[in-house]
Amino acid sequence: MIGGGLAGLSSAVALAEAGLQVRLLEKRPHLGGRATSYTLPDGSEVDNCQHVTLGCCTNLADFYLRVGAAGKIRFYDRLHFVDAQGRRSTMEASPLPPPLHMAPSFLLFSPLNLADKRAIAGAMMEIALNGGNPPGIGGISMLDWLLRMKQTPAAIERFWRVVLVSALDEELSRTDARYGIEVFWKAFLANKGGYRVGIPSVPLVDLYAGCREAVLQRGGEVRLRCGIREIRVRENRFVSVVMDDGIETTADACILAVPHDVLLNLLPKEMSEGNGPLSGLRNIKTSPITGVHLWYDRTVMTEPFLTLLDHTTQWVFNKTLLYKTSETARTNSRPTGQSGLSSEAEADGQYLQLVISASYDLVPKSRQEIIDLCRRELADVLPATRDAQLRKATVIKEINATFSPEPGVDRWRPPQKMAVDNLFLAGDWTRTSWPATMEGAVRSGYLAAEALLAEFGEPKSFLQPDLPFEGLSKLWAHSNNEAGL
């Protein structure tokens, strides 16, 4: 197993549970890949980027359960939004059946006017009535589809873009419409619990201790700081792995769970050049994510997280609150206003993490320019930051954070089973039917494990089904399936 990100970890755990002896090699000093955390020189633990899950991410939930991390994910049923004037709005499910369960909150959503809401409702019904697969979406961008659905500028900027750029790490004009539509179908329309936001209550690296144990307890091995120089293939069959120190090691099979651009440098050139089976990977682009970490000398935010409208900053996570015990977090999960802040919280200060997805404009900017921008935007939505002292700050840019879900990108995404005996692929960029998410990464890992076991004559299933359709969404989805749509 090459690569200790979510794709490699999910493959390794699944295969270890199936009775195989797994050797996991990871070049970094920690597990988790792009969804991990590390320690700053002053001892602060920071995530490379805040990662969240949703209720519709069934395979990620299964993975966390397998490795004993499910209890470290705290789910929230209420979503908090704030606009440039600092006005708060919330969205949460009602007792109505899907797809109507979010309607009461949506109708009261103050950042949108009646014309905006009417346009959004029409597009959402187009998705729901067609069981998540409206006609004519092949090969077009999400923005093209929204314009076809006659969405207002405010509806696009303050609703569709807010959700989708964060979920897919790409601008609407560069996002395949199918992916954007599936986000709303699976998270907001098909099942009442699909939209629930799950946030780790510990640093990300703490989620993976169970992965190491799952491998070691079954006679496997986990090696960190172990870079790979080359994958050797002979007569269309995997032969060995050459590590950075020149040592060559063999195995019965190998799963390559590394970023697609890294993969191109490991395999024989004939596989990725000309008409090689992986030459299409060169057409897959990447998009950036920027994380900004701010430590204030006092409490400046009471919500567990905020989604910002009309700003460059998209999400603000109250890490101080999120890392507290579940009981404390439940008590403080709803905003209480500045008068509700305790003197103890004031003394301890507060740690916030900000996230900007598809952060192309921030890539050339300096660390200080990004911090200054974020502080100005926080002053709009969190007035307490104006008088608070910023004790320290850091910026983490992931330039190639995810693959870009451009229209038609699926034709370049390879399956997990390669046309090479005993060599398999895992990664969110492989063919999973999901975009570049943690759920997509785990799906790829499970699919790679299934393909490997099938080739060895020991078929086993790991992939979990999506959440079941509920309410009217169930009726409409079944009607479209029966009609062959």
C-alpha positions in Angstrom: 0.0 0.0 0.0 1.6 3.3 -1.2 0.1 6.4 0.5 -1.3 7.0 3.9 -4.1 9.4 3.0 -7.8 8.4 3.4 -7.7 6.4 0.2 -4.7 4.3 1.3 -5.9 4.0 4.9 -9.4 2.8 4.0 -7.9 0.2 1.6 -5.4 -0.9 4.2 -8.0 -1.3 7.0 -10.4 -3.1 4.7 -7.8 -5.6 3.5 -6.4 -6.1 7.0 -9.9 -7.0 8.2 -10.2 -9.4 5.3 -7.2 -11.3 6.6 -4.4 -9.9 4.3 -1.0 -8.9 5.7 -0.7 -5.2 4.7 2.4 -3.1 4.5 1.6 0.6 4.3 4.3 3.1 3.2 3.8 6.8 3.7 6.4 9.5 2.9 5.2 12.0 5.5 5.8 11.7 9.2 2.1 11.3 9.9 -1.0 9.6 8.5 -3.9 11.3 6.9 -2.5 12.8 3.7 -4.2 16.1 2.9 -6.7 15.6 5.7 -4.3 15.7 8.6 -2.8 18.0 11.2 0.7 18.8 12.5 2.4 20.6 15.3 3.8 24.1 14.9 7.2 25.0 16.5 5.4 26.6 19.5 3.5 23.4 20.1 0.1 24.4 18.6 -1.7 21.6 16.7 -3.2 22.8 13.4 -5.2 21.0 10.7 -3.7 21.6 7.2 -7.3 22.5 6.3 -10.6 22.1 8.2 -12.3 19.0 6.9 -16.0 18.3 7.5 -18.3 15.5 6.6 -22.0 15.4 5.9 -24.7 13.0 6.8 -24.8 11.7 3.2 -21.1 10.6 3.4 -21.9 7.0 4.3 -18.6 5.4 3.4 -16.6 8.0 5.4 -18.9 7.3 8.3 -18.3 3.5 7.9 -14.5 4.1 7.8 -14.6 6.2 11.0 -16.6 3.4 12.7 -14.1 0.8 11.6 -11.1 2.6 13.1 -12.8 3.7 16.3 -13.1 7.4 15.4 -16.8 7.8 15.0 -17.1 9.2 18.5 -14.7 12.0 17.6 -17.0 13.4 15.0 -19.7 15.8 16.3 -22.7 16.4 14.1 -24.7 19.7 13.9 -28.3 20.0 12.8 -28.3 23.8 12.5 -26.3 25.7 9.9 -25.3 29.3 10.7 -24.9 32.0 8.0 -23.9 35.6 8.2 -23.8 38.4 5.6 -21.6 41.4 5.1 -23.7 43.5 7.5 -23.3 40.9 10.3 -26.9 39.6 10.0 -27.4 36.0 11.1 -29.6 33.4 9.5 -30.0 29.7 10.2 -31.2 26.7 8.3 -32.3 23.3 9.8 -34.6 20.5 9.0 -38.3 20.6 9.9 -40.7 17.7 10.5 -41.8 17.9 6.8 -40.8 15.0 4.6 -38.0 15.4 2.0 -37.6 17.3 -0.2 -39.7 19.8 1.8 -37.9 19.4 5.2 -35.7 22.5 4.7 -38.5 24.7 3.3 -39.5 26.5 6.5 -35.9 27.6 7.2 -35.4 28.5 3.5 -38.5 30.7 3.5 -37.1 32.6 6.4 -33.6 32.9 5.0 -33.1 36.7 5.2 -30.2 37.1 2.7 -32.5 36.2 -0.2 -35.6 38.1 -1.4 -38.8 36.6 -2.8 -37.6 36.5 -6.4 -34.3 34.7 -5.4 -36.2 32.1 -3.4 -38.7 31.5 -6.2 -35.9 30.9 -8.6 -34.1 28.6 -6.2 -37.2 26.6 -5.4 -37.9 26.0 -9.1 -34.4 24.7 -9.7 -34.5 22.5 -6.5 -37.8 21.0 -7.7 -36.3 20.3 -11.1 -33.6 18.3 -9.3 -36.1 16.5 -7.0 -38.7 15.7 -9.5 -36.0 14.0 -11.7 -34.6 12.0 -8.9 -31.3 14.0 -8.8 -30.8 13.6 -12.6 -32.5 16.4 -14.5 -32.2 16.2 -18.3 -29.6 17.9 -20.4 -26.8 18.2 -17.8 -24.1 16.2 -19.7 -20.9 18.1 -20.4 -22.1 21.6 -19.1 -21.0 23.6 -16.1 -23.0 24.2 -13.0 -23.2 27.9 -13.9 -24.6 27.1 -17.3 -27.3 25.0 -15.7 -28.2 27.6 -13.2 -28.5 30.3 -15.9 -30.7 27.8 -17.8 -32.8 27.6 -14.7 -33.1 31.4 -14.7 -31.4 31.9 -11.3 -31.0 35.5 -10.1 -27.5 36.9 -9.5 -28.2 36.9 -5.8 -29.4 33.3 -5.8 -26.2 32.2 -7.6 -23.8 34.2 -5.3 -25.6 33.9 -1.9 -26.9 30.3 -2.2 -25.6 28.1 -4.9 -22.0 29.4 -4.9 -21.8 29.4 -1.1 -22.6 25.7 -0.9 -20.9 24.4 -4.0 -17.5 26.1 -4.0 -17.0 24.9 -0.4 -18.2 21.4 -1.2 -16.4 20.9 -4.5 -13.4 23.3 -4.3 -14.1 24.9 -7.6 -15.9 27.8 -9.1 -19.3 27.2 -10.7 -18.1 28.0 -14.2 -15.5 25.2 -13.9 -17.7 22.6 -12.1 -19.5 19.8 -13.9 -23.2 20.3 -13.5 -23.7 16.7 -12.5 -21.5 17.1 -9.4 -23.2 20.3 -8.3 -26.6 18.8 -8.7 -25.7 15.7 -6.8 -24.5 17.7 -3.8 -28.0 19.2 -3.5 -29.8 16.0 -4.2 -27.8 13.8 -1.7 -27.2 16.4 1.0 -30.4 18.5 0.9 -33.2 16.8 -0.9 -33.2 13.0 -0.9 -32.9 12.3 2.9 -33.6 14.4 5.9 -30.3 13.8 7.5 -28.1 14.3 4.5 -27.2 17.9 5.2 -26.0 17.4 8.8 -22.5 18.7 9.2 -20.0 16.5 11.0 -16.8 18.2 12.4 -13.9 16.4 14.2 -13.7 17.3 17.9 -9.9 16.5 17.8 -7.0 17.4 15.6 -7.3 15.5 12.3 -4.2 13.3 13.0 -5.9 11.9 16.1 -8.6 10.2 13.9 -6.1 7.8 12.4 -4.6 5.9 15.4 -7.1 3.2 14.9 -5.9 2.7 11.3 -2.4 1.9 12.4 -3.7 -0.5 15.1 -6.0 -2.2 12.6 -3.0 -3.0 10.4 -0.5 -3.9 13.1 -2.9 -6.1 15.1 -3.2 -8.3 12.0 0.5 -8.7 11.4 0.9 -5.8 9.0 3.3 -2.9 9.0 3.0 0.9 8.8 6.2 2.8 7.8 6.3 6.6 7.9 9.0 8.9 6.3 9.2 6.2 3.6 9.2 7.8 0.1 8.8 5.9 -3.1 11.1 6.4 -6.1 9.7 3.9 -8.6 7.0 1.2 -9.2 8.5 -1.6 -11.4 6.3 -3.4 -13.9 7.5 -6.3 -16.0 5.5 -8.2 -18.6 2.3 -6.3 -17.7 2.6 -7.4 -14.0 3.5 -5.5 -10.9 7.0 -6.6 -9.7 8.3 -4.4 -6.9 8.6 -1.0 -5.2 11.8 0.9 -5.1 12.1 3.3 -2.1 14.0 6.6 -1.9 16.9 4.9 -0.2 17.2 2.5 -3.1 15.9 -0.6 -1.3 13.6 -2.7 -3.5 10.7 -4.6 -1.9 8.3 -7.0 -3.4 4.7 -7.9 -2.6 1.9 -10.0 -4.0 0.0 -6.9 -5.0 0.2 -3.1 -4.7 -2.4 -0.4 -4.3 -1.1 3.1 -5.4 -3.0 5.6 -3.2 -1.1 8.8 -4.1 -2.2 12.1 -5.9 -2.6 11.6 -9.6 0.3 14.0 -10.5 2.6 12.0 -8.2 1.5 8.8 -9.7 2.8 9.9 -13.2 6.3 10.1 -11.8 6.3 6.6 -10.2 5.1 4.4 -13.0 6.9 3.4 -16.3 6.6 6.3 -18.8 4.9 4.2 -21.4 1.9 4.0 -19.1 1.3 7.7 -18.9 2.6 9.0 -22.3 1.1 8.8 -25.8 -1.8 6.3 -25.7 -0.8 4.8 -22.4 -3.6 3.7 -20.1 -3.0 6.6 -17.7 -2.2 9.3 -20.2 -5.6 11.0 -19.5 -4.4 11.9 -16.0 -2.4 14.7 -17.6 -5.7 16.4 -18.4 -6.9 16.5 -14.8 -6.3 19.9 -13.2 -6.1 20.8 -9.6 -7.6 23.6 -7.5 -6.3 25.2 -4.3 -7.6 25.6 -0.7 -6.3 28.1 1.8 -6.6 27.7 5.6 -6.0 30.7 7.9 -5.5 30.1 11.6 -6.0 33.0 14.1 -5.5 33.0 17.9 -7.2 35.8 19.7 -6.7 36.9 23.3 -10.5 36.7 24.1 -13.6 34.9 22.9 -14.9 36.6 19.8 -17.4 34.0 18.4 -20.1 31.9 20.1 -21.3 29.7 17.2 -19.4 26.4 16.5 -19.0 27.5 12.9 -20.2 30.2 10.5 -20.7 30.3 6.7 -19.9 33.7 5.4 -21.8 35.4 2.5 -20.4 38.2 0.3 -16.8 37.6 1.5 -13.7 35.9 0.3 -13.7 33.9 3.5 -16.2 31.1 3.3 -16.2 29.3 6.6 -15.1 30.2 10.1 -14.7 27.4 12.6 -14.6 28.0 16.3 -11.9 25.5 17.1 -11.8 26.3 20.8 -15.5 25.3 21.1 -15.2 22.4 18.7 -12.4 20.8 20.7 -14.3 21.1 24.0 -16.3 18.1 25.4 -19.5 17.1 23.7 -21.6 18.2 26.7 -20.0 21.7 26.7 -20.3 22.0 23.0 -24.0 21.2 23.0 -24.6 23.8 25.7 -22.9 26.5 23.6 -23.8 25.3 20.1 -26.4 28.1 19.6 -25.3 31.7 19.6 -25.9 33.5 22.9 -24.5 37.0 22.2 -21.5 38.7 23.7 -23.2 38.9 27.1 -23.1 35.1 27.3 -19.3 34.9 27.2 -17.7 33.7 30.4 -14.8 35.4 32.1 -12.9 32.1 31.9 -13.4 32.0 28.1 -12.2 35.6 27.9 -9.0 34.7 29.8 -8.3 31.7 27.7 -8.6 33.3 24.4 -10.0 31.7 21.2 -8.7 29.9 18.2 -10.4 30.3 14.9 -9.8 28.5 11.6 -10.9 30.1 8.3 -11.3 28.2 5.0 -11.3 29.6 1.5 -11.9 26.9 -1.2 -10.9 27.5 -4.9 -8.6 30.2 -3.5 -6.9 31.0 -6.9 -6.7 34.7 -6.1 -4.9 34.0 -2.8 -2.1 31.9 -4.2 0.2 34.8 -5.2 -0.6 36.8 -2.1 1.7 36.9 0.9 1.0 35.4 4.3 0.4 38.9 5.8 -1.8 40.1 2.9 -4.1 37.0 3.5 -4.2 37.5 7.3 -5.0 41.2 6.9 -7.8 40.4 4.4 -9.3 37.8 6.8 -9.1 40.1 9.7 -11.0 42.8 7.8 -13.7 40.4 6.9 -14.0 39.0 10.4 -14.5 42.6 11.6 -17.7 42.7 9.5 -19.2 39.5 11.0 -17.6 39.2 14.4 -17.4 42.7 15.9 -15.5 41.5 19.0 -12.5 40.9 16.8 -12.1 44.7 16.3 -10.9 45.2 19.8 -9.4 41.8 20.4 -5.6 41.3 20.2 -4.4 38.8 17.7 -1.8 36.7 19.5 -0.6 34.7 16.5 -1.6 33.6 13.0 -0.5 31.2 10.3 -1.6 30.5 6.8 -1.5 27.1 5.0 -1.9 27.0 1.3 -2.7 23.7 -0.4 -2.0 24.7 -4.0 -3.0 21.3 -5.4 -5.6 20.4 -2.8 -8.1 18.6 -4.9 -8.6 17.6 -8.5 -10.8 20.1 -10.4 -14.3 18.7 -11.2 -14.4 20.3 -14.6 -17.2 19.4 -17.1 -16.3 16.1 -18.7 -13.5 15.2 -16.2 -14.9 11.8 -15.6 -13.6 10.5 -18.9 -10.0 11.0 -17.6 -10.6 9.3 -14.3 -9.3 5.7 -14.3 -10.9 2.7 -12.6 -9.3 1.2 -9.5 -8.4 -2.0 -11.4 -5.5 -1.3 -13.8 -4.7 -3.1 -17.0 -1.6 -4.4 -15.1 -1.8 -7.6 -13.0 -1.8 -7.1 -9.3 -1.6 -3.3 -9.5 -4.5 -1.1 -8.3 -5.3 2.6 -7.9 -7.0 4.5 -5.1 -7.6 8.2 -4.7 -10.5 10.6 -4.9 -9.4 11.3 -8.5 -10.2 7.7 -9.6 -13.6 6.6 -10.9 -15.8 6.8 -7.8 -18.9 8.7 -9.1 -18.1 11.3 -6.4 -16.0 14.5 -6.7 -12.8 15.3 -4.7 -14.1 14.8 -1.1 -13.1 12.6 1.9 -16.1 10.4 1.0 -14.8 10.0 -2.5 -11.3 9.1 -1.2 -12.8 6.4 1.1 -15.0 5.1 -1.7 -11.9 4.7 -3.9 -10.1 2.8 -1.1 -12.9 0.4 -0.6 -13.3 -0.1 -4.4 -9.6 -0.8 -4.7 -9.7 -3.3 -1.9 -12.7 -5.0 -3.5 -10.9 -5.2 -6.9 -7.8 -6.7 -5.3 -9.7 -9.4 -3.4 -11.7 -10.2 -6.5 -8.5 -10.7 -8.5 -7.2 -13.1 -5.8 -10.5 -15.1 -5.9 -11.8 -13.9 -2.5 -14.5 -11.4 -3.4 -15.8 -9.2 -0.6 -17.9 -6.0 -0.5 -16.9 -2.9 1.5 -18.7 -0.1 -0.3 -21.7 1.3 1.6 -24.9 2.4 -0.1 -26.1 6.0 -0.1 -28.6 7.1 2.4 -32.1 5.9 1.5 -34.5 8.2 -0.3 -37.3 9.5 1.9 -40.7 11.1 1.5 -41.6 12.5 -1.9 -38.0 12.2 -3.0 -38.3 8.4 -2.7 -41.4 8.4 -4.8 -39.9 10.6 -7.5 -36.6 8.8 -7.6 -38.3 5.4 -8.0 -40.6 6.9 -10.7 -37.6 8.1 -12.7 -35.8 4.8 -12.3 -38.8 2.9 -13.6 -39.0 5.2 -16.5 -35.4 4.5 -17.3 -34.3 8.1 -16.9 
